[in-house]
Amino acid sequence: MKRPKRRGNRRWGELMKSRTRARRLLVALIDHHVSIRLPPMRLLARRFSSSPPPAPPVLDLHAPRHALVAAVADACSRWGFFQVVHHGVDVNAYHKPMADFFRLPHNAKAALRRTAGNARGFFDDELTKQKVDWKQAIDVGMPGSRAWALPDDDPSNACLDGFNRLPSDALLPGFREATVRYYESLTSLAARVASLMAEGLGMPADHFDRELREAHTSYLRLNYYPPHPGGDGALGISPHRDAGFLTVLWQDPSCHSLQVQQPAETGSSRRYDGSGGEWTTVVPAEGALTINTGDMAQIWSNDRYQAPLHRVLTHPTLERFSAPFFYNPGYRTQVAPLPSPGRPKFLPCNWGYFRAQRFAGDFADFGAEIQTDDFYEGSKSHHPQMQEEFLRTVDFSTPFSVEKYRPLLQMPRK
């Protein structure tokens, strides 16, 4: 599918030129590295304490249940970020398959490219807050049929996010099997953390099972960040908040580039752009996976759990890998504050609409990025009304198209 065009729009033209230049430079740098080497399997150990500088906590999932519930609730409220150990996921098993994918020739990866009409696949030109990310990546999500054994392009696998575009076993033997196995292990861990979060809000442990465990539309993203010629401090991903319920992240232990800000109050500009805030580097503990809460958790918790602003730095000489797993609700899920946290602060938000808005913003300028504050009681945002029109039109069993839904997603110009 062709990229959308906007004639006569200078900003759009400059954006497209920027994306093209960044992609060419990224490809040239990656091609220059004949082989991509993974970091040593020995992970760097670091435990955090409450002494300055503050940092998200490291939680042991072998701890007693009541203690974990309290610790997770506190971490979600203060930071929206924490690390977990003794989580049951083999964090070393997927390193080689991930690196093998990025070792493929660029034309082989580009043949798997995602499009404005299919949200899954390879990409190297994603926009975050209308800035091009410095990375290559591939997204792999739950098939519409929920059956991994079917071919990726089987008609029953269609869903709002489209079809998976995995390399064949002939091209990359064992990659698909390893990816599905890793995906399923992260799904189980995410469901376990979600149950702790539910209890922390005064709800039964299985409260989110219907919307998440049984109907989730999660996806696994593999990232590769090459060294950046601009020097230390350049951004691999601009400051942003994750859209879904929670994220489970494997971090590269040899290059510490993930940074987070403690959440700002509702209505503050720093809540979304990070201006004037202090950034804290999240250094991975030995064998740990990093958890962060997303926008849907913030709405469900009625603002008790925070969706933190975070970013990724580049490095002038080191390459970096990461693998975030985005645990998302079913597309039809209406996310609204639970009864336990008190008077509702948010209007209901449909996950399918929120997801479509965020994905559309990866490709084009649809105005200011959708945020949870757009659904805050008393907000003057157009999104609640636009959401209703979208829901009257959308078919969640067919792939989302940026162009088809543009009239329903484009914010009114001021």
Salt bridges, closest charged atoms under 4 A:
ASP60 OD1 - HIS86 ND1 2.71
ASP74 OD1 - ARG78 NE 2.73
ASP100 OD2 - LYS96 NZ 2.81
ASP100 OD1 - ARG103 NH1 2.40
ASP124 OD1 - ARG23 NE 3.20
ASP124 OD2 - HIS106 NE2 3.13
ASP124 OD1 - ARG113 NH1 2.95
ASP125 OD2 - ARG3 NH2 3.08
ASP125 OD2 - ARG19 NH2 3.31
ASP125 OD2 - ARG23 NH2 2.39
GLU126 OE2 - ARG114 NH2 2.97
GLU126 OE1 - LYS135 NZ 3.62
GLU126 OE1 - ARG221 NH1 3.21
ASP133 OD2 - LYS135 NZ 3.96
ASP139 OD2 - ARG114 NH1 3.63
ASP139 OD1 - ARG221 NE 2.63
ASP152 OD1 - ARG176 NH1 2.74
ASP161 OD1 - ARG355 NE 2.89
GLU177 OE2 - ARG181 NH1 3.44
GLU199 OE2 - ARG65 NH2 2.48
ASP209 OD1 - ARG213 NE 3.44
GLU211 OE2 - ARG210 NH2 3.59
ASP242 OD1 - HIS240 NE2 3.55
ASP242 OD1 - HIS310 NE2 3.20
ASP295 OD1 - ARG241 NH2 2.72
ASP295 OD2 - ARG358 NH2 2.78
ASP303 OD1 - ARG271 NH2 3.35
ASP362 OD2 - ARG114 NH2 3.81
ASP365 OD2 - ARG11 NH1 2.88
GLU369 OE1 - ARG358 NE 3.89
ASP373 OD1 - ARG271 NE 3.46
ASP374 OD2 - HIS383 NE2 3.97
GLU389 OE1 - ARG392 NH2 2.63
GLU403 OE2 - ARG406 NH2 2.91
